[in-house]
């Protein structure tokens, strides 16, 4: 892990860093200067020469690099990445609860939990760090960008391990709701168990042979024409688990652009949200021992007949 950043957050986003690799002192340095290292490592994704001229790269003490310094092994360089324009997600983040240790929110669809890839400013974390004035805010767990519902964040680094440990240790009861087609040939409740793998190069996760690592209890709440609301209680938290388990039953969630097939949806098209909501979280507080239950108020939107 790197040392603490010498740069403050910008727009709620932490500074990025790179570390120069070690090298054999008896061999020539792999780069002549620190500027050459940065250009090799970061171009073409960042205008390195322009950023060096503007003092955008700093050392661990916050001193700007000029780029002319001789190459130094095992050295951290800090900087803020240029932020590309992003479509603004037109839905608010509702705060359900806030105290000195945690903030619990009702996340809208289309908003990432944390900055990642092309979704940086349009994430729950960056929005709330700015609006609540909490630079140390961090998620105790994550929700998929398209999934709405209850999300727990910790206010400071010192509280993070206790609450994140609840989710990592599966000490939280999570209940989701989804809208999907009805198949009269299927009976509910049913438990779906499989092995799920998410490969980096693929947008979809997949079920593969092998020891199961994903388990979901699925129940149909009611039948209303060709569609119905389903209650989903996952025992595990694999990527896209609920979406994949329902799709494998022939019941793809309404509005899902990935399952059963990948659809081409424009980045600024917010017209068909995924109808999957993290409806309720229940856990015993690891600090004061109180029972906590939080419920999303986001409605499921029934498709047109």
C-alpha positions as a printed NumPy array, in Angstrom:
array([[  0.   ,   0.   ,   0.   ],
       [  1.217,   3.533,  -0.722],
       [  1.732,   6.129,   2.006],
       [ -0.964,   8.739,   2.597],
       [ -1.449,  11.026,  -0.37 ],
       [  0.177,  14.479,  -0.16 ],
       [ -2.552,  15.834,  -2.481],
       [ -6.077,  16.641,  -1.315],
       [ -9.086,  15.202,  -3.079],
       [-10.362,  17.008,  -6.16 ],
       [-14.117,  16.926,  -6.857],
       [-14.306,  14.17 ,  -4.226],
       [-11.776,  12.012,  -6.104],
       [ -8.553,  10.777,  -4.511],
       [ -5.234,  11.47 ,  -6.186],
       [ -3.769,   8.664,  -8.272],
       [ -0.234,   7.321,  -7.855],
       [  2.431,   5.315,  -9.607],
       [  5.586,   3.807,  -8.119],
       [  8.846,   3.458,  -9.954],
       [ 10.066,  -0.149,  -9.982],
       [ 13.227,  -1.34 ,  -8.289],
       [ 16.254,  -2.131, -10.393],
       [ 19.691,  -3.662, -10.006],
       [ 22.032,  -0.844,  -8.872],
       [ 24.847,  -2.424, -10.896],
       [ 22.795,  -2.137, -14.097],
       [ 21.83 ,   1.005, -16.003],
       [ 18.586,   2.609, -14.878],
       [ 15.642,   1.636, -17.136],
       [ 14.827,   5.356, -17.603],
       [ 17.205,   8.304, -17.573],
       [ 14.81 ,  10.71 , -15.867],
       [ 11.618,  10.681, -13.868],
       [  9.94 ,  12.46 , -16.773],
       [ 10.892,   9.626, -19.119],
       [  9.431,   7.1  , -16.673],
       [  6.14 ,   9.02 , -16.403],
       [  5.85 ,   9.449, -20.165],
       [  6.456,   5.74 , -20.706],
       [  4.043,   4.668, -17.971],
       [  1.164,   7.117, -18.438],
       [  1.089,   8.248, -22.06 ],
       [ -1.143,   8.326, -24.075],
       [ -3.747,   8.359, -21.287],
       [ -2.444,  11.589, -19.752],
       [ -0.724,  14.701, -21.188],
       [  2.484,  14.083, -19.246],
       [  4.571,  16.951, -20.609],
       [  1.773,  19.449, -19.995],
       [  1.16 ,  18.11 , -16.487],
       [  4.87 ,  18.267, -15.614],
       [  5.023,  21.866, -16.807],
       [  2.051,  22.675, -14.583],
       [  3.499,  20.989, -11.496],
       [  0.778,  18.338, -11.464],
       [  3.097,  15.482, -10.411],
       [  4.365,  15.619,  -6.821],
       [  6.526,  13.491,  -4.531],
       [  5.518,  12.09 ,  -1.136],
       [  6.192,  15.484,   0.464],
       [  4.046,  17.324,  -2.051],
       [  6.976,  18.837,  -3.98 ],
       [  6.406,  19.078,  -7.758],
       [  8.464,  16.967, -10.116],
       [  9.966,  18.848, -13.078],
       [ 10.64 ,  15.642, -14.98 ],
       [ 14.356,  16.406, -15.335],
       [ 15.28 ,  14.641, -12.079],
       [ 17.396,  11.493, -12.479],
       [ 15.356,   8.31 , -12.28 ],
       [ 14.823,   7.07 ,  -8.705],
       [ 13.752,   3.485,  -7.994],
       [ 10.973,   2.65 ,  -5.512],
       [  9.582,   6.193,  -5.539],
       [  5.929,   7.235,  -5.366],
       [  4.591,   9.902,  -7.711],
       [  1.188,  11.423,  -7.002],
       [ -1.149,  13.247,  -9.4  ],
       [ -4.773,  13.873, -10.322],
       [ -5.897,  12.247, -13.552],
       [ -7.612,  14.542, -16.057],
       [-11.351,  13.942, -15.799],
       [-13.23 ,  13.317, -19.019],
       [-16.789,  14.648, -19.456],
       [-19.472,  12.269, -18.153],
       [-23.229,  12.107, -18.691],
       [-24.912,  13.323, -15.511],
       [-27.045,  10.619, -13.904],
       [-30.409,  12.39 , -13.378],
       [-31.321,  10.686, -10.103],
       [-30.514,  11.817,  -6.537],
       [-28.807,   9.827,  -3.789],
       [-31.157,   9.725,  -0.787],
       [-29.581,   9.543,   2.665],
       [-31.526,   7.079,   4.836],
       [-29.326,   7.376,   7.932],
       [-26.176,   9.181,   9.03 ],
       [-24.188,   9.126,  12.262],
       [-20.554,   9.558,  13.276],
       [-19.557,   6.127,  11.885],
       [-21.761,   5.321,   8.892],
       [-23.883,   6.861,   6.176],
       [-26.631,   4.683,   4.682],
       [-28.061,   5.743,   1.328],
       [-30.686,   4.703,  -1.184],
       [-28.621,   4.437,  -4.365],
       [-30.284,   5.174,  -7.702],
       [-29.692,   3.034, -10.774],
       [-26.939,   4.016, -13.248],
       [-24.756,   5.535, -10.516],
       [-21.532,   3.665,  -9.737],
       [-20.674,   3.009,  -6.103],
       [-17.064,   4.191,  -6.491],
       [-15.096,   5.964,  -9.244],
       [-14.135,   3.441, -11.875],
       [-13.379,   3.522, -15.59 ],
       [-15.508,   6.157, -17.296],
       [-17.684,   6.698, -14.205],
       [-15.72 ,   8.984, -11.873],
       [-17.612,  12.095, -10.835],
       [-20.893,  10.249, -11.391],
       [-20.509,   7.855,  -8.468],
       [-22.093,   7.698,  -5.03 ],
       [-18.742,   8.176,  -3.344],
       [-17.65 ,  11.332,  -5.169],
       [-21.104,  12.906,  -4.933],
       [-21.389,  12.343,  -1.183],
       [-17.807,  13.249,  -0.29 ],
       [-18.531,  16.66 ,  -1.786],
       [-22.124,  17.201,  -0.658],
       [-21.617,  15.905,   2.899],
       [-18.109,  17.28 ,   3.391],
       [-16.748,  13.842,   4.318],
       [-13.421,  13.284,   2.482],
       [-12.837,  10.02 ,   4.38 ],
       [-16.106,   8.472,   3.215],
       [-15.697,   4.953,   1.778],
       [-18.098,   2.104,   0.936],
       [-18.383,  -0.835,   3.347],
       [-19.592,  -2.919,   0.363],
       [-20.61 ,  -2.295,  -3.241],
       [-23.653,  -2.385,  -5.453],
       [-23.497,  -2.931,  -9.198],
       [-23.804,   0.365, -11.123],
       [-27.217,  -0.59 , -12.528],
       [-28.59 ,  -1.905,  -9.226],
       [-30.461,   0.48 ,  -6.945],
       [-31.032,   0.266,  -3.205],
       [-29.448,   0.303,   0.226],
       [-25.722,   1.025,   0.394],
       [-23.609,   1.472,   3.547],
       [-20.563,   3.75 ,   3.7  ],
       [-18.188,   4.512,   6.56 ],
       [-17.33 ,   8.091,   7.469],
       [-13.651,   7.613,   8.367],
       [-10.845,   5.142,   7.778],
       [-10.869,   4.059,  11.452],
       [-14.425,   2.721,  11.117],
       [-13.95 ,   0.971,   7.784],
       [-12.648,  -2.423,   8.91 ],
       [-15.436,  -3.064,  11.412],
       [-18.278,  -2.504,   8.939],
       [-16.571,  -3.925,   5.864],
       [-15.86 ,  -7.029,   7.944],
       [-19.613,  -7.571,   8.383],
       [-20.066,  -7.892,   4.633],
       [-16.892,  -9.873,   4.039],
       [-17.838, -12.267,   6.835],
       [-21.442, -12.597,   5.553],
       [-22.913, -11.264,   8.787],
       [-25.416,  -9.083,   6.928],
       [-28.838, -10.266,   5.771],
       [-29.453,  -8.821,   2.315],
       [-32.827,  -8.944,   0.594],
       [-33.319,  -7.834,  -3.007],
       [-36.409,  -7.396,  -5.151],
       [-36.588,  -7.761,  -8.925],
       [-39.191,  -7.689, -11.686],
       [-38.963, -10.552, -14.169],
       [-41.187, -12.742, -16.347],
       [-43.3  , -15.542, -14.886],
       [-42.858, -19.154, -15.987],
       [-45.815, -21.302, -14.821],
       [-43.597, -24.361, -15.138],
       [-41.272, -23.203, -12.346],
       [-42.053, -23.626,  -8.653],
       [-40.957, -21.267,  -5.896],
       [-39.279, -20.787,  -3.524],
       [-36.183, -22.402,  -4.981],
       [-32.501, -22.283,  -4.153],
       [-30.089, -21.746,  -7.041],
       [-26.506, -22.893,  -6.531],
       [-23.734, -22.635,  -9.128],
       [-20.153, -21.679,  -9.834],
       [-19.862, -18.167, -11.289],
       [-16.778, -16.752, -12.984],
       [-16.389, -13.168, -14.23 ],
       [-13.569, -12.834, -16.736],
       [-11.935,  -9.424, -17.129],
       [-12.359,  -9.342, -20.911],
       [-16.095, -10.155, -20.769],
       [-19.015,  -7.918, -19.8  ],
       [-20.984, -10.971, -18.662],
       [-20.319, -13.372, -15.826],
       [-20.869, -17.044, -16.627],
       [-21.771, -20.292, -14.919],
       [-19.006, -22.877, -15.249],
       [-18.502, -26.44 , -13.995],
       [-16.845, -26.851, -10.639],
       [-17.347, -26.342,  -6.931],
       [-20.277, -23.951,  -6.291],
       [-19.386, -20.455,  -5.103],
       [-22.758, -18.706,  -5.534],
       [-26.098, -19.338,  -3.828],
       [-29.414, -17.458,  -4.044],
       [-32.825, -18.155,  -2.516],
       [-35.478, -16.982,  -4.991],
       [-39.195, -16.605,  -4.301],
       [-42.027, -15.298,  -6.46 ],
       [-43.998, -12.781,  -4.398],
       [-47.063, -12.552,  -6.652],
       [-48.161, -13.07 , -10.233],
       [-49.435, -10.042, -12.114],
       [-50.006, -10.915, -15.744],
       [-46.795, -11.998, -17.484],
       [-44.555, -10.339, -14.879],
       [-43.96 , -10.777, -11.204],
       [-41.88 ,  -9.376,  -8.334],
       [-39.271, -11.777,  -6.98 ],
       [-37.626, -11.738,  -3.562],
       [-33.945, -12.662,  -3.747],
       [-31.816, -13.536,  -0.723],
       [-28.186, -14.156,  -1.708],
       [-25.966, -16.201,   0.583],
       [-22.914, -15.097,  -1.438],
       [-21.96 , -11.981,  -3.367],
       [-20.465, -12.891,  -6.725],
       [-20.467, -10.314,  -9.528],
       [-23.868, -10.212, -11.306],
       [-25.002, -13.213,  -9.259],
       [-28.699, -12.313,  -9.009],
       [-28.978, -11.202, -12.624],
       [-27.278, -14.359, -13.866],
       [-29.232, -16.738, -11.627],
       [-32.587, -15.358, -12.768],
       [-31.499, -15.275, -16.404],
       [-30.387, -18.908, -16.228],
       [-33.909, -19.781, -15.09 ],
       [-35.236, -18.088, -18.234],
       [-36.394, -15.094, -16.165],
       [-34.167, -12.133, -17.145],
       [-34.723,  -9.039, -15.015],
       [-36.657,  -6.247, -16.702],
       [-34.252,  -3.639, -18.063],
       [-31.146,  -5.846, -17.919],
       [-28.778,  -4.872, -20.779],
       [-26.38 ,  -7.775, -20.149],
       [-28.439, -10.921, -19.574],
       [-29.289, -13.044, -21.43 ],
       [-27.568, -11.04 , -24.194],
       [-25.515,  -7.841, -24.286],
       [-27.431,  -4.836, -25.615],
       [-25.895,  -1.657, -27.033],
       [-27.158,   1.112, -24.728],
       [-25.942,   4.702, -25.072],
       [-24.089,   6.052, -21.988],
       [-26.647,   8.849, -21.618],
       [-29.735,   6.644, -22.031],
       [-31.395,   6.387, -18.611],
       [-34.844,   5.452, -19.911],
       [-34.886,   1.756, -18.957],
       [-33.412,   1.176, -15.497],
       [-32.637,  -2.341, -14.348],
       [-35.543,  -3.419, -12.134],
       [-33.385,  -4.773,  -9.33 ],
       [-33.346,  -3.134,  -5.896],
       [-31.293,  -3.954,  -2.804],
       [-34.452,  -3.646,  -0.744],
       [-33.256,  -4.313,   2.811],
       [-30.066,  -4.674,   4.843],
       [-30.106,  -6.052,   8.374],
       [-27.117,  -6.451,  10.703],
       [-25.912,  -6.082,  14.273],
       [-23.755,  -3.007,  14.631],
       [-20.157,  -4.141,  15.276],
       [-19.43 ,  -1.132,  17.508],
       [-22.463,  -0.616,  19.751],
       [-24.281,  -3.955,  19.287],
       [-27.591,  -2.428,  18.168],
       [-29.773,  -4.136,  15.572],
       [-29.918,  -2.099,  12.394],
       [-32.411,  -2.472,   9.541],
       [-32.477,  -0.202,   6.507],
       [-35.046,  -0.339,   3.701],
       [-34.938,   1.172,   0.223],
       [-37.88 ,   3.306,  -0.816],
       [-37.197,   2.961,  -4.541],
       [-40.203,   1.42 ,  -6.33 ],
       [-39.996,  -1.241,  -9.002],
       [-41.341,   0.04 , -12.318],
       [-43.646,  -2.365, -14.075],
       [-43.106,  -2.666, -17.839],
       [-45.765,  -1.54 , -20.263],
       [-48.218,  -4.252, -21.174]])
